[in-house]
Amino acid sequence: MTDASFNKPAVSPTPPGARLYYLDWLRVIAILFVFLHHCAKFYDYHTFTIYDEPRDLALSGFREFNFLWMMPLFS
């Protein structure tokens, strides 16, 4: 019992070598988030070397969210 759909080759929706401009724009936006990510580091709860006294839970959540998707976007 084999299914013929498993044997089909993967077809790319774009030809090889075609530039995906939406990925370029996602990377530009990610660079802006890198800047905001590092600015928020002074106010989150995970920084222990250099920090400011009014710490913010929302900025800690923002940084944790950025850890999930920001760096894989650049590879």
CHARMM internal coordinates of N, CA and C (Angstrom, degrees):
IC EDIT
DIST 1 N 1 CA 1.4481
DIST 1 CA 1 C 1.5204
ANGL 1 N 1 CA 1 C 108.83
DIST 1 C 2 N 1.2818
ANGL 1 CA 1 C 2 N 115.47
DIHE 1 N 1 CA 1 C 2 N 89.71
DIST 2 N 2 CA 1.4591
ANGL 1 C 2 N 2 CA 119.76
DIHE 1 CA 1 C 2 N 2 CA 176.40
DIST 2 CA 2 C 1.5075
ANGL 2 N 2 CA 2 C 109.01
DIHE 1 C 2 N 2 CA 2 C -110.08
DIST 2 C 3 N 1.2721
ANGL 2 CA 2 C 3 N 114.65
DIHE 2 N 2 CA 2 C 3 N 145.16
DIST 3 N 3 CA 1.4479
ANGL 2 C 3 N 3 CA 121.31
DIHE 2 CA 2 C 3 N 3 CA 178.77
DIST 3 CA 3 C 1.5209
ANGL 3 N 3 CA 3 C 108.06
DIHE 2 C 3 N 3 CA 3 C -98.64
DIST 3 C 4 N 1.3014
ANGL 3 CA 3 C 4 N 117.68
DIHE 3 N 3 CA 3 C 4 N 130.96
DIST 4 N 4 CA 1.4625
ANGL 3 C 4 N 4 CA 121.40
DIHE 3 CA 3 C 4 N 4 CA -177.31
DIST 4 CA 4 C 1.5237
ANGL 4 N 4 CA 4 C 111.82
DIHE 3 C 4 N 4 CA 4 C -69.44
DIST 4 C 5 N 1.3338
ANGL 4 CA 4 C 5 N 117.84
DIHE 4 N 4 CA 4 C 5 N -21.08
DIST 5 N 5 CA 1.4624
ANGL 4 C 5 N 5 CA 119.64
DIHE 4 CA 4 C 5 N 5 CA -178.04
DIST 5 CA 5 C 1.5277
ANGL 5 N 5 CA 5 C 112.04
DIHE 4 C 5 N 5 CA 5 C -70.35
DIST 5 C 6 N 1.3302
ANGL 5 CA 5 C 6 N 118.17
DIHE 5 N 5 CA 5 C 6 N -22.44
DIST 6 N 6 CA 1.4575
ANGL 5 C 6 N 6 CA 120.71
DIHE 5 CA 5 C 6 N 6 CA 178.79
DIST 6 CA 6 C 1.5249
ANGL 6 N 6 CA 6 C 112.06
DIHE 5 C 6 N 6 CA 6 C -76.08
DIST 6 C 7 N 1.3081
ANGL 6 CA 6 C 7 N 117.66
DIHE 6 N 6 CA 6 C 7 N -20.36
DIST 7 N 7 CA 1.4533
ANGL 6 C 7 N 7 CA 121.28
DIHE 6 CA 6 C 7 N 7 CA -176.33
DIST 7 CA 7 C 1.5198
ANGL 7 N 7 CA 7 C 113.23
DIHE 6 C 7 N 7 CA 7 C -93.41
DIST 7 C 8 N 1.3170
ANGL 7 CA 7 C 8 N 118.36
DIHE 7 N 7 CA 7 C 8 N -2.70
DIST 8 N 8 CA 1.4612
ANGL 7 C 8 N 8 CA 120.79
DIHE 7 CA 7 C 8 N 8 CA -179.22
DIST 8 CA 8 C 1.5243
ANGL 8 N 8 CA 8 C 110.03
DIHE 7 C 8 N 8 CA 8 C -75.27
DIST 8 C 9 N 1.3118
ANGL 8 CA 8 C 9 N 117.26
DIHE 8 N 8 CA 8 C 9 N 137.79
DIST 9 N 9 CA 1.4705
ANGL 8 C 9 N 9 CA 118.83
DIHE 8 CA 8 C 9 N 9 CA 176.40
DIST 9 CA 9 C 1.5223
ANGL 9 N 9 CA 9 C 110.88
DIHE 8 C 9 N 9 CA 9 C -72.29
DIST 9 C 10 N 1.3199
ANGL 9 CA 9 C 10 N 114.88
DIHE 9 N 9 CA 9 C 10 N 149.40
DIST 10 N 10 CA 1.4628
ANGL 9 C 10 N 10 CA 119.55
DIHE 9 CA 9 C 10 N 10 CA 179.15
DIST 10 CA 10 C 1.5272
ANGL 10 N 10 CA 10 C 109.27
DIHE 9 C 10 N 10 CA 10 C -71.56
DIST 10 C 11 N 1.3078
ANGL 10 CA 10 C 11 N 116.30
DIHE 10 N 10 CA 10 C 11 N 130.31
DIST 11 N 11 CA 1.4620
ANGL 10 C 11 N 11 CA 121.83
DIHE 10 CA 10 C 11 N 11 CA -179.92
DIST 11 CA 11 C 1.5104
ANGL 11 N 11 CA 11 C 107.81
DIHE 10 C 11 N 11 CA 11 C -106.98
DIST 11 C 12 N 1.3063
ANGL 11 CA 11 C 12 N 115.39
DIHE 11 N 11 CA 11 C 12 N 125.63
DIST 12 N 12 CA 1.4586
ANGL 11 C 12 N 12 CA 120.59
DIHE 11 CA 11 C 12 N 12 CA 179.07
DIST 12 CA 12 C 1.5201
ANGL 12 N 12 CA 12 C 109.51
DIHE 11 C 12 N 12 CA 12 C -81.73
DIST 12 C 13 N 1.3434
ANGL 12 CA 12 C 13 N 118.39
DIHE 12 N 12 CA 12 C 13 N 135.43
DIST 13 N 13 CA 1.4628
ANGL 12 C 13 N 13 CA 120.02
DIHE 12 CA 12 C 13 N 13 CA 179.14
DIST 13 CA 13 C 1.5299
ANGL 13 N 13 CA 13 C 112.71
DIHE 12 C 13 N 13 CA 13 C -71.85
DIST 13 C 14 N 1.3196
ANGL 13 CA 13 C 14 N 117.80
DIHE 13 N 13 CA 13 C 14 N -16.56
DIST 14 N 14 CA 1.4653
ANGL 13 C 14 N 14 CA 120.93
DIHE 13 CA 13 C 14 N 14 CA 178.15
DIST 14 CA 14 C 1.5257
ANGL 14 N 14 CA 14 C 108.86
DIHE 13 C 14 N 14 CA 14 C -119.33
DIST 14 C 15 N 1.3083
ANGL 14 CA 14 C 15 N 116.48
DIHE 14 N 14 CA 14 C 15 N 145.99
DIST 15 N 15 CA 1.4639
ANGL 14 C 15 N 15 CA 118.13
DIHE 14 CA 14 C 15 N 15 CA 178.99
DIST 15 CA 15 C 1.5279
ANGL 15 N 15 CA 15 C 111.09
DIHE 14 C 15 N 15 CA 15 C -67.90
DIST 15 C 16 N 1.3186
ANGL 15 CA 15 C 16 N 117.86
DIHE 15 N 15 CA 15 C 16 N 153.54
DIST 16 N 16 CA 1.4645
ANGL 15 C 16 N 16 CA 119.89
DIHE 15 CA 15 C 16 N 16 CA -179.92
DIST 16 CA 16 C 1.5244
ANGL 16 N 16 CA 16 C 110.89
DIHE 15 C 16 N 16 CA 16 C -61.97
DIST 16 C 17 N 1.3031
ANGL 16 CA 16 C 17 N 115.00
DIHE 16 N 16 CA 16 C 17 N 138.16
DIST 17 N 17 CA 1.4612
ANGL 16 C 17 N 17 CA 120.04
DIHE 16 CA 16 C 17 N 17 CA -179.90
DIST 17 CA 17 C 1.5219
ANGL 17 N 17 CA 17 C 114.09
DIHE 16 C 17 N 17 CA 17 C 87.57
DIST 17 C 18 N 1.3226
ANGL 17 CA 17 C 18 N 117.90
DIHE 17 N 17 CA 17 C 18 N -5.51
DIST 18 N 18 CA 1.4620
ANGL 17 C 18 N 18 CA 120.28
DIHE 17 CA 17 C 18 N 18 CA 178.73
DIST 18 CA 18 C 1.5225
ANGL 18 N 18 CA 18 C 109.06
DIHE 17 C 18 N 18 CA 18 C -75.44
DIST 18 C 19 N 1.3045
ANGL 18 CA 18 C 19 N 116.08
DIHE 18 N 18 CA 18 C 19 N 140.31
DIST 19 N 19 CA 1.4619
ANGL 18 C 19 N 19 CA 121.27
DIHE 18 CA 18 C 19 N 19 CA -177.82
DIST 19 CA 19 C 1.5199
ANGL 19 N 19 CA 19 C 109.39
DIHE 18 C 19 N 19 CA 19 C -84.28
DIST 19 C 20 N 1.3317
ANGL 19 CA 19 C 20 N 115.99
DIHE 19 N 19 CA 19 C 20 N 133.39
DIST 20 N 20 CA 1.4580
ANGL 19 C 20 N 20 CA 121.66
DIHE 19 CA 19 C 20 N 20 CA 177.38
DIST 20 CA 20 C 1.5247
ANGL 20 N 20 CA 20 C 107.59
DIHE 19 C 20 N 20 CA 20 C -100.42
DIST 20 C 21 N 1.3132
ANGL 20 CA 20 C 21 N 115.94
DIHE 20 N 20 CA 20 C 21 N 98.41
DIST 21 N 21 CA 1.4611
ANGL 20 C 21 N 21 CA 120.95
DIHE 20 CA 20 C 21 N 21 CA -173.11
DIST 21 CA 21 C 1.5222
ANGL 21 N 21 CA 21 C 112.59
DIHE 20 C 21 N 21 CA 21 C -69.51
DIST 21 C 22 N 1.3111
ANGL 21 CA 21 C 22 N 117.46
DIHE 21 N 21 CA 21 C 22 N -27.44
DIST 22 N 22 CA 1.4595
ANGL 21 C 22 N 22 CA 118.01
DIHE 21 CA 21 C 22 N 22 CA 178.36
DIST 22 CA 22 C 1.5188
ANGL 22 N 22 CA 22 C 111.31
DIHE 21 C 22 N 22 CA 22 C -65.99
DIST 22 C 23 N 1.3402
ANGL 22 CA 22 C 23 N 118.07
DIHE 22 N 22 CA 22 C 23 N -29.45
DIST 23 N 23 CA 1.4659
ANGL 22 C 23 N 23 CA 119.92
DIHE 22 CA 22 C 23 N 23 CA 175.44
DIST 23 CA 23 C 1.5259
ANGL 23 N 23 CA 23 C 111.13
DIHE 22 C 23 N 23 CA 23 C -69.04
DIST 23 C 24 N 1.3214
ANGL 23 CA 23 C 24 N 116.37
DIHE 23 N 23 CA 23 C 24 N -36.08
DIST 24 N 24 CA 1.4664
ANGL 23 C 24 N 24 CA 119.47
DIHE 23 CA 23 C 24 N 24 CA 176.13
DIST 24 CA 24 C 1.5225
ANGL 24 N 24 CA 24 C 110.94
DIHE 23 C 24 N 24 CA 24 C -61.97
DIST 24 C 25 N 1.3172
ANGL 24 CA 24 C 25 N 116.77
DIHE 24 N 24 CA 24 C 25 N -43.67
DIST 25 N 25 CA 1.4647
ANGL 24 C 25 N 25 CA 119.83
DIHE 24 CA 24 C 25 N 25 CA -179.87
DIST 25 CA 25 C 1.5238
ANGL 25 N 25 CA 25 C 111.75
DIHE 24 C 25 N 25 CA 25 C -69.52
DIST 25 C 26 N 1.3191
ANGL 25 CA 25 C 26 N 116.90
DIHE 25 N 25 CA 25 C 26 N -34.48
DIST 26 N 26 CA 1.4663
ANGL 25 C 26 N 26 CA 119.20
DIHE 25 CA 25 C 26 N 26 CA 174.88
DIST 26 CA 26 C 1.5284
ANGL 26 N 26 CA 26 C 110.82
DIHE 25 C 26 N 26 CA 26 C -63.21
DIST 26 C 27 N 1.3234
ANGL 26 CA 26 C 27 N 116.52
DIHE 26 N 26 CA 26 C 27 N -36.88
DIST 27 N 27 CA 1.4667
ANGL 26 C 27 N 27 CA 119.81
DIHE 26 CA 26 C 27 N 27 CA 178.01
DIST 27 CA 27 C 1.5162
ANGL 27 N 27 CA 27 C 111.57
DIHE 26 C 27 N 27 CA 27 C -69.99
DIST 27 C 28 N 1.3238
ANGL 27 CA 27 C 28 N 118.13
DIHE 27 N 27 CA 27 C 28 N -35.98
DIST 28 N 28 CA 1.4662
ANGL 27 C 28 N 28 CA 121.03
DIHE 27 CA 27 C 28 N 28 CA 176.17
DIST 28 CA 28 C 1.5263
ANGL 28 N 28 CA 28 C 110.14
DIHE 27 C 28 N 28 CA 28 C -63.23
DIST 28 C 29 N 1.3144
ANGL 28 CA 28 C 29 N 116.69
DIHE 28 N 28 CA 28 C 29 N -44.76
DIST 29 N 29 CA 1.4630
ANGL 28 C 29 N 29 CA 120.81
DIHE 28 CA 28 C 29 N 29 CA 178.36
DIST 29 CA 29 C 1.5223
ANGL 29 N 29 CA 29 C 110.04
DIHE 28 C 29 N 29 CA 29 C -65.52
DIST 29 C 30 N 1.3328
ANGL 29 CA 29 C 30 N 116.97
DIHE 29 N 29 CA 29 C 30 N -36.96
DIST 30 N 30 CA 1.4656
ANGL 29 C 30 N 30 CA 120.17
DIHE 29 CA 29 C 30 N 30 CA 178.57
DIST 30 CA 30 C 1.5233
ANGL 30 N 30 CA 30 C 111.44
DIHE 29 C 30 N 30 CA 30 C -65.06
DIST 30 C 31 N 1.3287
ANGL 30 CA 30 C 31 N 118.47
DIHE 30 N 30 CA 30 C 31 N -34.44
DIST 31 N 31 CA 1.4666
ANGL 30 C 31 N 31 CA 121.43
DIHE 30 CA 30 C 31 N 31 CA 176.30
DIST 31 CA 31 C 1.5243
ANGL 31 N 31 CA 31 C 109.92
DIHE 30 C 31 N 31 CA 31 C -62.61
DIST 31 C 32 N 1.3285
ANGL 31 CA 31 C 32 N 117.32
DIHE 31 N 31 CA 31 C 32 N -39.99
DIST 32 N 32 CA 1.4650
ANGL 31 C 32 N 32 CA 120.05
DIHE 31 CA 31 C 32 N 32 CA 176.08
DIST 32 CA 32 C 1.5281
ANGL 32 N 32 CA 32 C 110.85
DIHE 31 C 32 N 32 CA 32 C -63.32
DIST 32 C 33 N 1.3311
ANGL 32 CA 32 C 33 N 116.42
DIHE 32 N 32 CA 32 C 33 N -38.51
DIST 33 N 33 CA 1.4554
ANGL 32 C 33 N 33 CA 119.62
DIHE 32 CA 32 C 33 N 33 CA 177.44
DIST 33 CA 33 C 1.5267
ANGL 33 N 33 CA 33 C 112.16
DIHE 32 C 33 N 33 CA 33 C -69.52
DIST 33 C 34 N 1.3345
ANGL 33 CA 33 C 34 N 117.30
DIHE 33 N 33 CA 33 C 34 N -28.86
DIST 34 N 34 CA 1.4636
ANGL 33 C 34 N 34 CA 120.09
DIHE 33 CA 33 C 34 N 34 CA 174.97
DIST 34 CA 34 C 1.5239
ANGL 34 N 34 CA 34 C 109.55
DIHE 33 C 34 N 34 CA 34 C -63.32
DIST 34 C 35 N 1.3247
ANGL 34 CA 34 C 35 N 116.17
DIHE 34 N 34 CA 34 C 35 N -42.93
DIST 35 N 35 CA 1.4629
ANGL 34 C 35 N 35 CA 120.47
DIHE 34 CA 34 C 35 N 35 CA 177.55
DIST 35 CA 35 C 1.5249
ANGL 35 N 35 CA 35 C 111.04
DIHE 34 C 35 N 35 CA 35 C -61.35
DIST 35 C 36 N 1.3282
ANGL 35 CA 35 C 36 N 117.06
DIHE 35 N 35 CA 35 C 36 N -47.93
DIST 36 N 36 CA 1.4692
ANGL 35 C 36 N 36 CA 120.68
DIHE 35 CA 35 C 36 N 36 CA 178.82
DIST 36 CA 36 C 1.5225
ANGL 36 N 36 CA 36 C 111.49
DIHE 35 C 36 N 36 CA 36 C -64.91
DIST 36 C 37 N 1.3106
ANGL 36 CA 36 C 37 N 115.83
DIHE 36 N 36 CA 36 C 37 N -35.37
DIST 37 N 37 CA 1.4632
ANGL 36 C 37 N 37 CA 121.19
DIHE 36 CA 36 C 37 N 37 CA 178.87
DIST 37 CA 37 C 1.5337
ANGL 37 N 37 CA 37 C 110.71
DIHE 36 C 37 N 37 CA 37 C -61.03
DIST 37 C 38 N 1.3159
ANGL 37 CA 37 C 38 N 116.23
DIHE 37 N 37 CA 37 C 38 N -44.97
DIST 38 N 38 CA 1.4567
ANGL 37 C 38 N 38 CA 119.05
DIHE 37 CA 37 C 38 N 38 CA -178.89
DIST 38 CA 38 C 1.5287
ANGL 38 N 38 CA 38 C 112.41
DIHE 37 C 38 N 38 CA 38 C -75.46
DIST 38 C 39 N 1.3170
ANGL 38 CA 38 C 39 N 117.42
DIHE 38 N 38 CA 38 C 39 N -28.53
DIST 39 N 39 CA 1.4722
ANGL 38 C 39 N 39 CA 119.55
DIHE 38 CA 38 C 39 N 39 CA 174.54
DIST 39 CA 39 C 1.5258
ANGL 39 N 39 CA 39 C 111.14
DIHE 38 C 39 N 39 CA 39 C -69.16
DIST 39 C 40 N 1.3202
ANGL 39 CA 39 C 40 N 117.26
DIHE 39 N 39 CA 39 C 40 N -34.74
DIST 40 N 40 CA 1.4628
ANGL 39 C 40 N 40 CA 121.37
DIHE 39 CA 39 C 40 N 40 CA -179.10
DIST 40 CA 40 C 1.5208
ANGL 40 N 40 CA 40 C 112.45
DIHE 39 C 40 N 40 CA 40 C -75.75
DIST 40 C 41 N 1.3155
ANGL 40 CA 40 C 41 N 117.23
DIHE 40 N 40 CA 40 C 41 N -11.95
DIST 41 N 41 CA 1.4640
ANGL 40 C 41 N 41 CA 120.58
DIHE 40 CA 40 C 41 N 41 CA -176.72
DIST 41 CA 41 C 1.5245
ANGL 41 N 41 CA 41 C 112.23
DIHE 40 C 41 N 41 CA 41 C -62.34
DIST 41 C 42 N 1.3172
ANGL 41 CA 41 C 42 N 117.78
DIHE 41 N 41 CA 41 C 42 N -29.54
DIST 42 N 42 CA 1.4603
ANGL 41 C 42 N 42 CA 120.71
DIHE 41 CA 41 C 42 N 42 CA -178.61
DIST 42 CA 42 C 1.5233
ANGL 42 N 42 CA 42 C 112.72
DIHE 41 C 42 N 42 CA 42 C -70.05
DIST 42 C 43 N 1.3210
ANGL 42 CA 42 C 43 N 117.47
DIHE 42 N 42 CA 42 C 43 N -18.64
DIST 43 N 43 CA 1.4635
ANGL 42 C 43 N 43 CA 120.82
DIHE 42 CA 42 C 43 N 43 CA -173.32
DIST 43 CA 43 C 1.5238
ANGL 43 N 43 CA 43 C 114.01
DIHE 42 C 43 N 43 CA 43 C -115.54
DIST 43 C 44 N 1.3303
ANGL 43 CA 43 C 44 N 119.20
DIHE 43 N 43 CA 43 C 44 N 4.09
DIST 44 N 44 CA 1.4604
ANGL 43 C 44 N 44 CA 118.76
DIHE 43 CA 43 C 44 N 44 CA -178.74
DIST 44 CA 44 C 1.5281
ANGL 44 N 44 CA 44 C 110.97
DIHE 43 C 44 N 44 CA 44 C -91.00
DIST 44 C 45 N 1.3055
ANGL 44 CA 44 C 45 N 116.38
DIHE 44 N 44 CA 44 C 45 N 173.44
DIST 45 N 45 CA 1.4593
ANGL 44 C 45 N 45 CA 122.34
DIHE 44 CA 44 C 45 N 45 CA -175.80
DIST 45 CA 45 C 1.5253
ANGL 45 N 45 CA 45 C 113.35
DIHE 44 C 45 N 45 CA 45 C -86.97
DIST 45 C 46 N 1.3246
ANGL 45 CA 45 C 46 N 118.82
DIHE 45 N 45 CA 45 C 46 N -10.37
DIST 46 N 46 CA 1.4585
ANGL 45 C 46 N 46 CA 121.08
DIHE 45 CA 45 C 46 N 46 CA -175.93
DIST 46 CA 46 C 1.5196
ANGL 46 N 46 CA 46 C 113.23
DIHE 45 C 46 N 46 CA 46 C -92.74
DIST 46 C 47 N 1.3099
ANGL 46 CA 46 C 47 N 118.54
DIHE 46 N 46 CA 46 C 47 N -13.35
DIST 47 N 47 CA 1.4572
ANGL 46 C 47 N 47 CA 121.68
DIHE 46 CA 46 C 47 N 47 CA -179.18
DIST 47 CA 47 C 1.5210
ANGL 47 N 47 CA 47 C 108.86
DIHE 46 C 47 N 47 CA 47 C -84.47
DIST 47 C 48 N 1.3085
ANGL 47 CA 47 C 48 N 116.80
DIHE 47 N 47 CA 47 C 48 N 131.50
DIST 48 N 48 CA 1.4534
ANGL 47 C 48 N 48 CA 119.01
DIHE 47 CA 47 C 48 N 48 CA -179.48
DIST 48 CA 48 C 1.5274
ANGL 48 N 48 CA 48 C 112.56
DIHE 47 C 48 N 48 CA 48 C -124.25
DIST 48 C 49 N 1.3326
ANGL 48 CA 48 C 49 N 119.04
DIHE 48 N 48 CA 48 C 49 N -8.17
DIST 49 N 49 CA 1.4629
ANGL 48 C 49 N 49 CA 119.39
DIHE 48 CA 48 C 49 N 49 CA -178.85
DIST 49 CA 49 C 1.5230
ANGL 49 N 49 CA 49 C 111.62
DIHE 48 C 49 N 49 CA 49 C -90.76
DIST 49 C 50 N 1.3158
ANGL 49 CA 49 C 50 N 117.32
DIHE 49 N 49 CA 49 C 50 N -53.83
DIST 50 N 50 CA 1.4682
ANGL 49 C 50 N 50 CA 122.11
DIHE 49 CA 49 C 50 N 50 CA 178.48
DIST 50 CA 50 C 1.5226
ANGL 50 N 50 CA 50 C 107.10
DIHE 49 C 50 N 50 CA 50 C -126.20
DIST 50 C 51 N 1.3094
ANGL 50 CA 50 C 51 N 116.17
DIHE 50 N 50 CA 50 C 51 N 120.50
DIST 51 N 51 CA 1.4554
ANGL 50 C 51 N 51 CA 119.31
DIHE 50 CA 50 C 51 N 51 CA 179.93
DIST 51 CA 51 C 1.5198
ANGL 51 N 51 CA 51 C 109.69
DIHE 50 C 51 N 51 CA 51 C -153.66
DIST 51 C 52 N 1.3194
ANGL 51 CA 51 C 52 N 114.88
DIHE 51 N 51 CA 51 C 52 N 162.78
DIST 52 N 52 CA 1.4482
ANGL 51 C 52 N 52 CA 121.82
DIHE 51 CA 51 C 52 N 52 CA 175.44
DIST 52 CA 52 C 1.5242
ANGL 52 N 52 CA 52 C 107.29
DIHE 51 C 52 N 52 CA 52 C -105.37
DIST 52 C 53 N 1.3116
ANGL 52 CA 52 C 53 N 116.68
DIHE 52 N 52 CA 52 C 53 N 153.88
DIST 53 N 53 CA 1.4596
ANGL 52 C 53 N 53 CA 120.46
DIHE 52 CA 52 C 53 N 53 CA -172.25
DIST 53 CA 53 C 1.5248
ANGL 53 N 53 CA 53 C 113.94
DIHE 52 C 53 N 53 CA 53 C -66.11
DIST 53 C 54 N 1.3292
ANGL 53 CA 53 C 54 N 121.98
DIHE 53 N 53 CA 53 C 54 N -42.47
DIST 54 N 54 CA 1.4768
ANGL 53 C 54 N 54 CA 117.87
DIHE 53 CA 53 C 54 N 54 CA 179.14
DIST 54 CA 54 C 1.5258
ANGL 54 N 54 CA 54 C 110.95
DIHE 53 C 54 N 54 CA 54 C -76.79
DIST 54 C 55 N 1.3150
ANGL 54 CA 54 C 55 N 117.00
DIHE 54 N 54 CA 54 C 55 N 92.98
DIST 55 N 55 CA 1.4632
ANGL 54 C 55 N 55 CA 121.43
DIHE 54 CA 54 C 55 N 55 CA -179.97
DIST 55 CA 55 C 1.5188
ANGL 55 N 55 CA 55 C 109.72
DIHE 54 C 55 N 55 CA 55 C -84.13
DIST 55 C 56 N 1.3263
ANGL 55 CA 55 C 56 N 115.75
DIHE 55 N 55 CA 55 C 56 N 152.26
DIST 56 N 56 CA 1.4562
ANGL 55 C 56 N 56 CA 120.42
DIHE 55 CA 55 C 56 N 56 CA -172.99
DIST 56 CA 56 C 1.5295
ANGL 56 N 56 CA 56 C 110.14
DIHE 55 C 56 N 56 CA 56 C -130.60
DIST 56 C 57 N 1.3209
ANGL 56 CA 56 C 57 N 116.02
DIHE 56 N 56 CA 56 C 57 N 127.58
DIST 57 N 57 CA 1.4563
ANGL 56 C 57 N 57 CA 121.36
DIHE 56 CA 56 C 57 N 57 CA -179.88
DIST 57 CA 57 C 1.5282
ANGL 57 N 57 CA 57 C 111.32
DIHE 56 C 57 N 57 CA 57 C -69.50
DIST 57 C 58 N 1.3316
ANGL 57 CA 57 C 58 N 117.70
DIHE 57 N 57 CA 57 C 58 N -33.99
DIST 58 N 58 CA 1.4646
ANGL 57 C 58 N 58 CA 120.90
DIHE 57 CA 57 C 58 N 58 CA 179.61
DIST 58 CA 58 C 1.5268
ANGL 58 N 58 CA 58 C 110.93
DIHE 57 C 58 N 58 CA 58 C -64.84
DIST 58 C 59 N 1.3263
ANGL 58 CA 58 C 59 N 117.81
DIHE 58 N 58 CA 58 C 59 N -39.89
DIST 59 N 59 CA 1.4611
ANGL 58 C 59 N 59 CA 120.04
DIHE 58 CA 58 C 59 N 59 CA 178.17
DIST 59 CA 59 C 1.5255
ANGL 59 N 59 CA 59 C 111.31
DIHE 58 C 59 N 59 CA 59 C -69.73
DIST 59 C 60 N 1.3111
ANGL 59 CA 59 C 60 N 117.55
DIHE 59 N 59 CA 59 C 60 N -31.46
DIST 60 N 60 CA 1.4644
ANGL 59 C 60 N 60 CA 120.18
DIHE 59 CA 59 C 60 N 60 CA 174.57
DIST 60 CA 60 C 1.5314
ANGL 60 N 60 CA 60 C 110.23
DIHE 59 C 60 N 60 CA 60 C -65.13
DIST 60 C 61 N 1.3166
ANGL 60 CA 60 C 61 N 116.72
DIHE 60 N 60 CA 60 C 61 N -42.44
DIST 61 N 61 CA 1.4674
ANGL 60 C 61 N 61 CA 120.84
DIHE 60 CA 60 C 61 N 61 CA 176.55
DIST 61 CA 61 C 1.5130
ANGL 61 N 61 CA 61 C 112.38
DIHE 60 C 61 N 61 CA 61 C -64.63
DIST 61 C 62 N 1.3316
ANGL 61 CA 61 C 62 N 116.45
DIHE 61 N 61 CA 61 C 62 N -38.83
DIST 62 N 62 CA 1.4682
ANGL 61 C 62 N 62 CA 121.56
DIHE 61 CA 61 C 62 N 62 CA 176.61
DIST 62 CA 62 C 1.5224
ANGL 62 N 62 CA 62 C 110.86
DIHE 61 C 62 N 62 CA 62 C -60.36
DIST 62 C 63 N 1.3174
ANGL 62 CA 62 C 63 N 116.88
DIHE 62 N 62 CA 62 C 63 N -44.06
DIST 63 N 63 CA 1.4665
ANGL 62 C 63 N 63 CA 120.81
DIHE 62 CA 62 C 63 N 63 CA -179.50
DIST 63 CA 63 C 1.5278
ANGL 63 N 63 CA 63 C 111.02
DIHE 62 C 63 N 63 CA 63 C -68.45
DIST 63 C 64 N 1.3165
ANGL 63 CA 63 C 64 N 118.03
DIHE 63 N 63 CA 63 C 64 N -38.50
DIST 64 N 64 CA 1.4609
ANGL 63 C 64 N 64 CA 120.32
DIHE 63 CA 63 C 64 N 64 CA 178.95
DIST 64 CA 64 C 1.5346
ANGL 64 N 64 CA 64 C 110.92
DIHE 63 C 64 N 64 CA 64 C -65.90
DIST 64 C 65 N 1.3237
ANGL 64 CA 64 C 65 N 116.46
DIHE 64 N 64 CA 64 C 65 N -38.65
DIST 65 N 65 CA 1.4681
ANGL 64 C 65 N 65 CA 120.49
DIHE 64 CA 64 C 65 N 65 CA 176.18
DIST 65 CA 65 C 1.5207
ANGL 65 N 65 CA 65 C 110.58
DIHE 64 C 65 N 65 CA 65 C -63.61
DIST 65 C 66 N 1.3261
ANGL 65 CA 65 C 66 N 116.78
DIHE 65 N 65 CA 65 C 66 N -41.10
DIST 66 N 66 CA 1.4625
ANGL 65 C 66 N 66 CA 120.74
DIHE 65 CA 65 C 66 N 66 CA 179.14
DIST 66 CA 66 C 1.5205
ANGL 66 N 66 CA 66 C 111.90
DIHE 65 C 66 N 66 CA 66 C -64.01
DIST 66 C 67 N 1.3230
ANGL 66 CA 66 C 67 N 117.68
DIHE 66 N 66 CA 66 C 67 N -35.26
DIST 67 N 67 CA 1.4569
ANGL 66 C 67 N 67 CA 120.51
DIHE 66 CA 66 C 67 N 67 CA 179.09
DIST 67 CA 67 C 1.5321
ANGL 67 N 67 CA 67 C 110.97
DIHE 66 C 67 N 67 CA 67 C -59.75
DIST 67 C 68 N 1.3221
ANGL 67 CA 67 C 68 N 117.58
DIHE 67 N 67 CA 67 C 68 N -30.09
DIST 68 N 68 CA 1.4581
ANGL 67 C 68 N 68 CA 121.09
DIHE 67 CA 67 C 68 N 68 CA -175.16
DIST 68 CA 68 C 1.5252
ANGL 68 N 68 CA 68 C 113.47
DIHE 67 C 68 N 68 CA 68 C -73.29
DIST 68 C 69 N 1.3292
ANGL 68 CA 68 C 69 N 117.62
DIHE 68 N 68 CA 68 C 69 N -39.79
DIST 69 N 69 CA 1.4618
ANGL 68 C 69 N 69 CA 118.64
DIHE 68 CA 68 C 69 N 69 CA -170.83
DIST 69 CA 69 C 1.5159
ANGL 69 N 69 CA 69 C 114.93
DIHE 68 C 69 N 69 CA 69 C -120.01
DIST 69 C 70 N 1.3142
ANGL 69 CA 69 C 70 N 119.74
DIHE 69 N 69 CA 69 C 70 N -15.10
DIST 70 N 70 CA 1.4587
ANGL 69 C 70 N 70 CA 120.29
DIHE 69 CA 69 C 70 N 70 CA -170.41
DIST 70 CA 70 C 1.5275
ANGL 70 N 70 CA 70 C 112.39
DIHE 69 C 70 N 70 CA 70 C -70.50
DIST 70 C 71 N 1.3065
ANGL 70 CA 70 C 71 N 119.81
DIHE 70 N 70 CA 70 C 71 N -53.98
DIST 71 N 71 CA 1.4510
ANGL 70 C 71 N 71 CA 121.22
DIHE 70 CA 70 C 71 N 71 CA -175.27
DIST 71 CA 71 C 1.5346
ANGL 71 N 71 CA 71 C 113.54
DIHE 70 C 71 N 71 CA 71 C -70.07
DIST 71 C 72 N 1.3222
ANGL 71 CA 71 C 72 N 120.33
DIHE 71 N 71 CA 71 C 72 N -37.24
DIST 72 N 72 CA 1.4838
ANGL 71 C 72 N 72 CA 117.99
DIHE 71 CA 71 C 72 N 72 CA 176.29
DIST 72 CA 72 C 1.5337
ANGL 72 N 72 CA 72 C 112.94
DIHE 71 C 72 N 72 CA 72 C -62.68
DIST 72 C 73 N 1.3079
ANGL 72 CA 72 C 73 N 118.24
DIHE 72 N 72 CA 72 C 73 N -22.51
DIST 73 N 73 CA 1.4525
ANGL 72 C 73 N 73 CA 121.00
DIHE 72 CA 72 C 73 N 73 CA 179.44
DIST 73 CA 73 C 1.5285
ANGL 73 N 73 CA 73 C 111.66
DIHE 72 C 73 N 73 CA 73 C -68.88
DIST 73 C 74 N 1.3127
ANGL 73 CA 73 C 74 N 118.15
DIHE 73 N 73 CA 73 C 74 N -26.02
DIST 74 N 74 CA 1.4538
ANGL 73 C 74 N 74 CA 121.58
DIHE 73 CA 73 C 74 N 74 CA -177.78
DIST 74 CA 74 C 1.5308
ANGL 74 N 74 CA 74 C 113.04
DIHE 73 C 74 N 74 CA 74 C -85.49
DIST 74 C 75 N 1.2870
ANGL 74 CA 74 C 75 N 117.98
DIHE 74 N 74 CA 74 C 75 N -11.40
DIST 75 N 75 CA 1.4724
ANGL 74 C 75 N 75 CA 118.59
DIHE 74 CA 74 C 75 N 75 CA -178.00
DIST 75 CA 75 C 1.5096
ANGL 75 N 75 CA 75 C 112.28
DIHE 74 C 75 N 75 CA 75 C -90.46
END
COOR INIT
IC SEED 1 N 1 CA 1 C
IC BUILD
